[in-house]
Amino acid sequence: MTWYGAARRSPRGESGTVPGAAVGSRVPDELSLVLAQAAVSAIEAVGGFAGGVYLCSRIPELLRLAVLAGLPGQLFRPWWRMHVNRPFPVAEVYRSRRPIMLADAEEAMRRFPQLMAGLPFPFGSLYVPVVGRHEKFGVLVVMRQAASPGQQVTEADRHRLQEVAEQLGADLAELVAYGLEVVWDGEPACVQLPSIAAPPVRIGHLDWDLGTGAVDADAALCGILGTEPGRFPGTIDALTALLAPEDAYGLQAVARRAARSTGPVVRRMQLRGVDGRTSFLEISSRPPRTPGDATGGHLTGFLVDLGVGPAVAEAADRIPHGIFSLDRLGRITYVNDLAEEVLGRARAELVGSVLWEVLPWFGHPAYDDHHRAAMLSHEPVHFLARRAPDDWMSVSLYPGHDGVTGTLTVTDQPAYTPGSVVTPGAGLGSPADRASALYRPVALAIALTEAVTARQVSVVVTEELLPAFGGRQLAIYLLSERHLYLAWETGFPHGFLDRFDGVGLDAHLPGVDTLTTGRPIFFESMERLAASYPGIPLDADVGARAFLPLIASGRPVGSCILGFDQPRGFTPEERTVLTALAGLIAQSLERAQRYDTESALAKGLQNALLPHRLPVLDHVDTAGRYLAGTLGMDVGGDWYDVVETDRGLALVIGDVQGHGVAAAATMGQLRSAVRAFALSGHTPQEVVSGTNRLLIDLDSGQFASCCYVVLDPVTGRTQAVRAGHPQPLLRHPDGTTEVMDLPGGIVLGVTAGASYPVSDFLLAPGAGLALFTDGLVEQAGTDIDVGIERLRSTIEHADSPSLADMADLVIREAKREADRPDDIALLLAARWDSA
């Protein structure tokens, strides 16, 4: 890694962390520069037009967009955060550590429909994991034009992108080696990309010594950047202070790439000064004078004032359209005379400003998808925009590698009345409005297919349906024995809905009537609601309400209530969409209710089968714990048991494949079989072999792993048999803990003739065993050995007065993982001296 400045130094801050600089910071921090350089390098390596880097945040399982190059940050705010379990390519790459290459929109739609629901434009995207030797840092992303039909991402592009990701991983690992925590918790740093062309007007010169950080700038360059030569202190920090923050990132990133090259490198980019003036920089590298020179080389550059050449302005002014251009960060770089006239703003006010910030009406959410399409698809975009009630314009956007050129033409009011363009949430009348809001209902439909429990369905509806229609309140009632019970609410005053909980189907309430009639009911204001239902309690004086029947395949499921803060109308299109979505919600809730019923049955069955109390013996203490998973069926086939036999104390732990009632039932049969064989005086090998044959005879189609240990409490002699189960942990009397290496056979239920060897060892007084199922040590995207080592370390360093406290400690550590796809069983045993 190359470090800039007077001398190489540790980048450690006062807090010892590098969380990333927020947007607007004048001086990029070291982490920001490393990421920016990698993003620019990756984009150039594969011919992309934009890209970025997602990094881990301090919130577990949450990735944040740390750097975004070549795209406006605010326009892509919905993608700043990414949970690692979401069905998006960034999340999958992070979990699996495998790259994903999507050549075009069709391939992306097949594999990641939720991605394309939010960004339904033709573009290609490439994703590569960023890892160190032991760390998972994040994901490197590049966007580029969609490939031609049948064309795939080439091996050369894959190799080049992988090289950039590996270098970034090495650079971040070096930061970690300095004791820094490489995480990102702020907004993404936006980075300007090098430009491909620009016309010269006024030229300044600079010479940058990479070893010392000194910058020699001539009078012309100082003049372009708006400072006097005598006041320029001659440092790189002083130079970047004269630039917009995103351009400072871009300059440093380009410099890093040039400095790493062994040969001559020439790079070009546009820079914007703090006064909004745009200039064009061309820099070239000069390698060190002698090989191995640690002082670094030099960068020489020419800064060109782009200005507005008179010939260019005259040519553009002859066209009967308002013309403007944007760079890839959404900043206005040019407007012609007619555009000034149409917009009613002077060129000096517009140039250098972000389009939707200087012209707020242009930044209405109804137009966001049009702007995103121009930035991503490289295809022309046309739409109608409304600046004032009677002021309409036809807008065309023509994207290119370095930015977007747009035209404006005053036009007549269209035949439709798009109320949402003037008042957010007032309706979705125009085709442009409908296209802009379509992706949220689509995302809702896709997300509902993944929701399993009634709570998950309600969360999905809250996160996807409310934002799509500008709602602020949601309530879901479920039908049970001809009464409606409140299952979910958000946004209503605390306790307001309690009075409606458990109402019968004979009550005269809109939530009841919508279900009994099967028709949605819409009220554009609270006054209309009160007039239709006199005496009904109201939670607000203003607002609108939509009551939707939840009916699945003709069967009533419940009611859904949407609340809005302001009065609003509901267009025919909105009523149709909401009614259709209510059907999808009902189907998902009905499926979730069946799941909840089966889950409750499985939990009850498993709770009945697991031992509620373990035997109390002299010389041996035992402790067992069970923890259900939080994803999927929640209940699996994990079990543990302790059995007093004639041969000694039998410690048993097992794991039946799968989840649900079937797995719990099979677990109960196996637990009973092991107990029966053990109590009949069979040897450990006979117990496991007999259980294996029984599982095959049951013909359940399921497999199970098992570890069976028999301990003599007095002598400490121990015999163990493993059937495809994780190795036990042995804690020595001095506390040191090791993973045992016991031979074993295959899982139960595969072949009747399977062999299960017996291991003999001595458990010394003060020593203990830890038996566990794989749910305790497995995590998505992480090697199981990492989880086993984490458990070993926890047990070794546990300073617990009792075995029960140690078991509680291990389970508390396991609960730190909010998303656990598998259940967990733990059995601890310790032998004490007979004295």
N, C-alpha and C positions, 0 to 999 in steps of 0.2 A: 504494500500500500504506500502511496506517495503522500507525505504530509507537507503542507505548504506553510511557509512562514520563515522567520529568521533561523530557526533551528527545529529539528525534529523534537516533538514533545508529546507527552501523554495527553490525550484528549479528555481526560477525566474532568468533569465539572465538580462543583462543590458538593453536589448530592451523590456523585458517583454513578449517575445514570445519564443516558442520552435518550430521552423520550421523544425527541423530534420537535422542531420549532413550529409554532403556529403560523398560519398564513399571515403575511404582513411583516414578519420579522425581517429586519434589514440585513442581518449577518447570519448566513446559514451556519448551522452547527455541523460538526464532523459527520454525524450519522446522516443528516440530510444530504450532504455533498456526496457521500458514498452511494446513497440510493439514487440520487439524481444522475450521477455519472453512469450507473448501471442501467437505468431506464433509457437514457439517451443511446448508450452503446447497443442495447438490445434492439431498440427500434431501428437503428441504422443497420444492424447486422442482418435483419430479415426484411428490410424494405417496408417497415411499418409507417404509420402516420401518427400513432399515439401508443401510450403504454404507461406502466406504473409498477409499483411494488406494494404488496400487502405485507404487513408485519404483525406479529403477535402483539396484543395489548396486555395491560395488567388485569383485564377481565378474563378469567379462564374461558377458553374455547372461542374467544372473539378475536377476529382479525380486523385490522383497520387499514384503510388505504393511506399509506404514508407519503407516497410521491405519485403525482399524476402529471405526465408529460404529454403535451400536444392536445389537451382538451380543457375546457373551462371547468374549474372545480365545482362551482355552485350548480351548474347544469347537471352534474352527475352525483349530487348529494345522496340520492337513495342508495348508491352503491359504495358509500364510504365505509360502511360496517358490514362484516360478513361472518356469520356464525359458522363454525367448522362443520356442523352437521346439516347445513342447508344444502339442497340439491342444486348447487351451482359449481361450475368447473373450478373456481378458486378454492372452494371448500374441499372438493374431492382431491385436488392435487395436493393440498396441504395434508389431508388425512393419509393418502396413499403414498406420498413421495414419488409419484409417477407423473410425467408430463402429459398434458392433453393438448392436442393440435386440432383445432376446428377450422377446416379449410373454407367453409362457407356457411351461410345461414341455414341451409337445409340440414347439414350435418349437426349444427348446433341445436336445431329444433328437435331432431330425433333423440339426441342424447340429453339435452338440458332445456326442456320446454319452458321452465320458469325464467331462464335467462332471456329467451327470445320473446316471452310475454312482455317483459319490461323494455326490451330493446329490439323491436321487430324490424330491423333494418339489415340489408345485405352487407355483411362484413365478415372477415375472418378474424380469429383470435387464437393466440398461442399462450399456453400457461406452463411454467416450469417451476418446480419446487426450489426454494433457496435453503440449503442446509449447510451446516458446518460438520465438524467431525462427530459431535455428539448432539448438536442442537438442530431444532427445526425453527428457522427464522420466519419464513413466510413464503410468498409466491411472487414470481416475476411474470408480468402480463404484457403482451404486445398485441395491438390491434392493427390490421392491415386490410387492404381491399380484398373482397371475396375472390376466391379462385375461380377460374373458368370451370364450366361443367366437366366433371370427371377428373379434374386436376387435384392432386393432394399436396400436402406440405412435403417438400423435398427433404432428403436426409441431410443435405448440406445446411439447410435452414435449421433443422433440428440440432445439428452439431454446433452451429454457431451460437444459437440461443443457449444451449446447454453450457457452452464455454463461458458465456457472460454470467449465467447463474452460478456456476462453480466459482468464478472469480469473486462475485458478490458474496457468496457464502464464506470464502476465505477472508475477505475484507471484514465482514461482520464478526467472524470468529476472532480476528485480531483485536477488534474493539472489546470483545468479551474477555480476551486475554489481558487487557488493561484493567479488568475489573468492572467494566461497564455493563449495564443491563440494557440490552438492545430490544427495546419495545417502543411502541408508538401509541400515544393516547390523544393526540391533538388532531386538528384538521389536516388534510393532505397538503403538502407543499407542491404548488403548481410550477411546472418547469417549461420554459420556452424551448422549442426545438430549433436546431440549426436550419437556416433558410437555404433555398436552392438558388435564388436569384434576387438581385436588387440593383437599381440604377444608381451610379455614382453622381453625386452633386458636389459635396464638400468633404474633404478627406483630412483626417488627423492620423497621427502615427503614435504607436506605443511600443515599448520594449519591456517585457516582464521577466524578471529573474526569478525562476521557480525555487532557487535555493534560498534566497534571502527574502523573497516576497516584495522586493522593490519594483516599482513601476515608473518608467521614464515616459512621460506623456508630453507631446509638443503642444504649442499654443493652440493649434487648430483643433486638436482633440479636446483640450480643455474648453475651448469655445463651444464645441458641439454639445458637450455635457453641461454647459452653463456655469462654468467656474473659471476664475482667472488663474493663469499659470502660476503666479506668485503665491496663491493660496492653496494650491494642490500639494499635499504633503508627500506624494510619491510612494504610496503603499497600495497594495491590492485592496485592503479594507476601505481605504478612502475612495478607490474607484468604484467598488460595489455599492458604497453608500450613495452614489449618484445614480444608481439604477433601481428600477422596480425590483421587488424581492424575487419574483419568479425568474427575472432575467439574470439576477445575481447567481441563482442556482444553476441556470443554464450555462453561464460563462464559466463557472467553476467546474461543472461537469465536462464541458468541452476541453478545458485546460487539462484536467486529469487524464482524459483519453489521449490527448496529444503528448503529454509528458511520458506516458507509458510506452509510446511507440519507439521502436529502435530506428526508424527512418523518418524522413520528412512527412509531415502531416499538415494538411490545409483544411480548415473548417470555416464555415460561414454561419452567421446567425443574425437575427434582428434583435436589437436592444431598445428598450424604452427608458428614457431618463425620468427623473422624478417630476419633471415638468410636463410629461406626457409625450414628448417629442420622440419620434422613432428614428433610429439610426441602424446602419448595417455594418457588422463587424466581420472582417476576414482575418483570421489568425493562422500563423504557421509556426511549427515547432523547429527548434534548432537543437539537436542532441548535444550532450556534454562534449567538451573539447577532447577529453581522453576517456577511454573505456573505464568504467568503474568509478567515474567521478561522482562522488556522493553529493556534490553541491547541486546537482540537477542541471537541466538545460535552460534555454530561454524560449519564450514565446514572443514573436513579433507580430504586430497587428496593424490593420488599417481600419479606422472607424469612419464610415461614410455617412454623411447626412443625407437621408433619402429625400427629405423635403417633398415638394410637389412641383415637378418640372412643368414649365409653361406649356410645352407641347402636349404632355399627358393631360393636363387640365383642359386645354382647348379641345382635344379630341373627345374627352368624356362629356364635356358640356354640350357638344353638338348632338348627342343622343337624347331623344325625348323621354328619358326616364331618369328618375333619381337613382344614382349609383353610389354604392358604398362598399367597402371591403373590411373584412375582419381577419385578425390573425387567429391561430388555432386556440387561443385562450379567450376568444370572444371580444377582444379589444378592437375598436374601430381604428383602422389605419388610413382610411381615405374616404372622403365624401365629395361629390361634385356639386356644382352650383344648384342644380335642380333638387338634389337631395336636401341641401340646406333649406331651400325654399319650402319643399314639401314637409319637412320635419319641423320647420320653424325654429331651428337652432343654428347658431353660428358654427362654422367649421372648427374654430378654436375650442368650443365647448365640447365637441364630439370626438375629435381625433385624440386617441390615447385613452379613452374611457371604454369601459365594458358596455356593450350594446344595451343589455337589459337593465343596467344600473343607471345609465344616463337617460334612457328612454323607458321608464318603468312599465308603460303599457305594452311595450314589446316583450317584456318578461313575464306576461301573464301565463299561469300554468297551462292554459289552453294551447299555448304555442310551444311548450317545452319539447314535445316530441318532434316538432318540425326542426327546431334548432339541433336536437340530438341527431336527427336523421342526416342533416347536412354535415355534421361533424364526423359521422361514422360511415355513411353509405357511399359517399363520393358520387352520388347521383343527384340531379337537380330536384329541388323541393319547391312547391308552389302552394300558397295558401292566402286566404283573405284575413286581414287584420283590422281591428276596430280601435281607433285612437280615441274617439269621442262618439256620442250617440249617433251623430249624422256624418261621421268622418271615417270613410272606409278606404283601405288601400289594398292593392294587389301586390303581393310580395313574392319574389322569386329568389332562391338561394342557389348559387352555383359553387359547389365545394371543389377544392383542389388540395394539393399536398401541403401548401403553406398557409392555407386559410380559406375564406369564403368570400365570394363577390356576390352582392345582392342588388336587386333592382326594386324600385318603388314606383307605383303608378296609382294615382288617385282614381277611384272607381265608384260606381253607384252602389247604394245599399242593396244587398242580395235579397232574394225573395223570402228566405227564412229569417228568423229573428233569433240569433244566438245569445240568449240572455246571459249565459254563463261567462261570456267574454267581458261583460260590463260588471256583473255582480257575481263573484265566486259562489258557486253552489246554487245559483238561481235556475239551473236547468242546463241540459246538454242538447242544444238545438241544432248546431251546424255540424256538417260532416267532419270538419276539422276538430271540433270539440269532442265529438264522439270517438274519433280515432285517438285523441290525446288521453281520454279516460278509459279506453277499452282495456288496456293491459291489466288494470287492477281487478276487474271482474274475472278476466281470464286467469290471472294469478290466483284468485280465490278458488276458482274451480279446480285448478291443478293442486293447490295446497290442500284442499279438502280430501283429495284422494289419499293423502299421506297421513291425515289426522286419524288417530285410533280411538282415543277416549273422548267422552263428551266434553271434558275440559279442553282438550286439544282442539276440538272442533270450534268451541267458543272463542278460544284465543285466535285461531285463524280468521274467524269472522270479524273479530275486533280489529285485527291488524290489517286486513285486506278490504273488507266491505266498507267500514266507516270512512277511511280516507278516500275511497273511490267516489263517494257521494257527498263528501263534506259533512258527514254526521259527527256528532259529539257524544251521543248516548246510545247504549245498546242493552237490551234485556232479552233473555231467552227463557221461555217457560216450556216445561215438558209435561205431557199428559200422562197421568197415572190414575186409574180407577175413577175416571170422569172428573178429575180435578186437575187444575194447572198449578204446577209448583215451580218456583223461581229456581233456575239452574245456573244462571250467569247474569251479571249486571256490571256495567261500567258507565261512569259519567253522571249517574243520577245522585241526588242528595242522599246522604247516608240514612238508611232506614225508610226512605219514602216508599219503596216498592214492597215493603214487608206486609202492608195491608192487603195487597193483592195475592199474596202467596197462599196457595191452596184453595183458590176460588173454584166453585163448581161450574159446570157447563151451562147452568141455568142463569148465571149472573149476567146482568145487562152491562157488559163492559166491551170496549173495542177489541181487546186482546182475546176475549172469548168469542165474540161475534165473527171475527175473521176466521177462526178455526171452524166454527160450526157451519158457517156458510161457504167456506172454501174460497172466499174472495178477499183480496187485499183491500185495506181501507186507508185512504190518504187524507190527511188534514193539513192544509196549507198554513194554518195558524192555530194557536191555542184557543182563540175565540171560536173558531169553527168546531173544534173538538168539544168545547164546553157547550156550544149550542146543540150539538148532536147528542151529547150525553150529559144532560143537566145534573148538577150536583156531584159530578165526578171530581175527585181530588186532582189538583194540578200542581206540578212541581215548579212551574215557571209561568210568567205572564206572557212571554213571547216565545216563538219557536214554531216548528212544524213537527208532525209525527207521521210515521208510516207503520202500519200494523200488517204483518205478513203471516199468512197461514203456513205452517210447516206440515206438509202432507207428502208422504212417500208412498208411491204406488197405490194411491187411493186410501191409505191408512193415515189417520191423524196422528201427528207426533207432538205438536205443540204450537207455540206462537213466538214470533220474533218482533221486537219493537225497535225502531230506529228513531232517534231524537235529534233535532237540529236546533241550534241556538237562535236562529232567525227565521221569520216566516219565509216560505219559498214555495214555488210551484213544482209540480212533478209532470214532466212531459210524458206523452204516450210511450216514447222510447224508454224512458227511465222506469215507468211502471211495468213495462214488459220485462226489462232486464231484472228488476228487483223480484218480480214474481218468479221468473225462471231460477234465479239464484236461491230463492227461498226453497224451491224444490230440491236443489242440490244440497242445501244445508239440512233439510229434513232427512234425505237419504243418508247423509253422513251421520246425523244424530241417531237414526234408527240402527245403523251399523254399530255405532259406538255403544248404544244401550245393550245390544247383544254381547258386545265385547265386555262391557262392564259386568254383566251378569255372569258370563263365563269366567271372568277374572276373579270375581268374588267367590264363585264356586271353587275355583282352583286354589285360591288363598285359604279358604276354609278347609279344604281337603288336606292341603299341605300342613296347615297349622295343627290339624288333628293328628297327622302322622309323625311330625317331628317330636322328639322327646321334650316334655315340659320340665323335666327334672332329671339330672344325671346322678348316678350312684355316688354315695359318699363312702370312701374307703380309707383305711389307714395307709400311709406311705405314698398315696397318689392323689393329686388334685386334678380335676378336669374342668373345662369351661367350653361351652359351645355357643355359637352365635349364627344367626341367619339374617341376611339382608336382601330384600327383593330388589330387582332391577327397576329402573325408572323409564325404560323405553320398551316398546312392544308389549308383550303379554304381562309383564311385571312379575309373573310367577313361573318358576321353572321346576326342574326335577332334582335340585340339589338337596342332599340330606347328610346328616351326621348322626351317630349313635354311639353309646357306650354300653357294653354288655358284660355282666359278670359271668364267666364260664369256668369250667373245671380246669382249663388250661391257663387261666389268668384273665386279665382285664382286656376285653376286645375293644379297640378303638376303630371306628368305621367312618369313612366319609366317601360319598359318591356323587355322581352328576349324570343324570339322564339327559340325553340329547333332546333339544326342543323346549317348548314352553306350553303352558296351558294345562287344561284338565287332564289330557292324555299323559303328559309328562309327569304330572303330580300323581296320577293313578299308578303309573309304572313304577315311580319311585316308591310308593307305598308297598307294592308287591315285592320289590327287591329288598327293601328294608326288612320286611317280614321274613323273606327267604334267608337273608344273612343271619338274622336272629335265630331262626329255627336250626340252621346248620351249625351255628356256633354253640347253641345250648345243647345240641346233641352230641357234643364231644369231638367234632370233626377237627382235623388239623387246619391251619390257615390255608394251605393249598387246596384242600378239599372244600373248604367253605367257598372260596372264590370260583373254583371249577364248577361246583354244583350250582352256584348262582348263575354262572354263565349259561349252563345247559337249560336252566329254568327260563331265562330270558329268551333263548332261542325257541323253546317249546311254546312260550306265550304268543309267538309270532306277531308281536306288536309293531314290527318294523322299526324299532328304536334301538339305539345303542346306549351304553352307559360306561363310564369310567368309575374305578373304585380303588381305594387303598384300605387294606385290612391289616391291622397291627394288633398283636397279642403281647401284653406286657405282664411279667411276673412282678408284682409290687414289692416282694421281699428281696428277691435276688437281682432284679433289674434285667434279667434275660428277656430279650425282645425278639419276636419274629414278625416280619413284614412281607406282604404280598401286594404288588401293584398291577393293576389292569388298565393300562393306558392313562393313568392319573398323574398329575404333577408330583414331583419329588417332594417329600416332607422336608421341613427345616428342623435341624437339631441345634438346640441352645445348650451350650456347655455350662457347667457350674460357674465358671468365671464370667459368663455373659456372652462370650463370643458365639456367633451363630453361623452355621454353614448350611448350604444346600446339600442334602444327602445324595448319594449316587447309588440307588438301589436298582438292580435289574428288574424288569417287568415284562408282562405279556401284553397282548393287544386288548382293546376295549371289549367289554362284555357284549354278547349278542351277535358276534360275527361268525365264529366257527365253534362247533361243539368240541373239537379236539384240541383247542388252544392250550398251550402250556403256560403255567404261571409259577415261576421260580420263587423260592423262599429265601429271604435274607435274614441272617442272624447277627445281632449285635447286643452290646451291653449298654443299658441306660444307667449312667452313674447317678448317685444321690445328688440332688440339686440341678440335674439336667432336665430338659423338657423337649417335647415334640410339638410341632405345629403342622396340622393337616388342613388343607384348604382346597377349594375348587377354583377353576381357572378364572371365574368372574372377578376374583380378588386381584388378579395380577395382569389381566388382559385389558388393553386400551386400543381403540381404533387408531391405526397408523403408527403404533409403537410396538417394538419387538417385545415379546413376552418376557425375555430375559431382563429387560429394564424393570418391569413390574415385579418380578421375583426378587431382584436386587433391592428394590425399594422396600418390599415387605421384610426381607432379611435384615436390612438396616434398621427398620422400625422396631423389630423384635429385639435385636441386639442392643439398641440404645434405650429400650424401654426401662424406666426406673419405677416399676409398678409394685406396690406392696402385695398384690395378689394376682393370681392367674385371671380372675374375672376382670380386674382392672386392665390387665394387658389385652385381653380380648376386646374390651370396650375401646381401648386406644386404637387398635387395628381397625375396628369398624368405623370409628370417627374419621380416621384417615381416608377410608374408602368412601365415606359420605361426602368428602370434598369434591368428588366427581359428580356433577349434577346429572349428567347423562350416562347412565349405566345400562348397557344393553343386556346384561346377564345378571342373574342372581348370584349370591355369594353364600357359601357355607364355610365356617371356621371351627376347628376343634383343636383345643390346646390341652396338653397333658404334661404334668411335671411330677417327678419322683423325689421323695424326701427321704432322708436317712431314718432308719428304723429307730435309732436312738432318740 
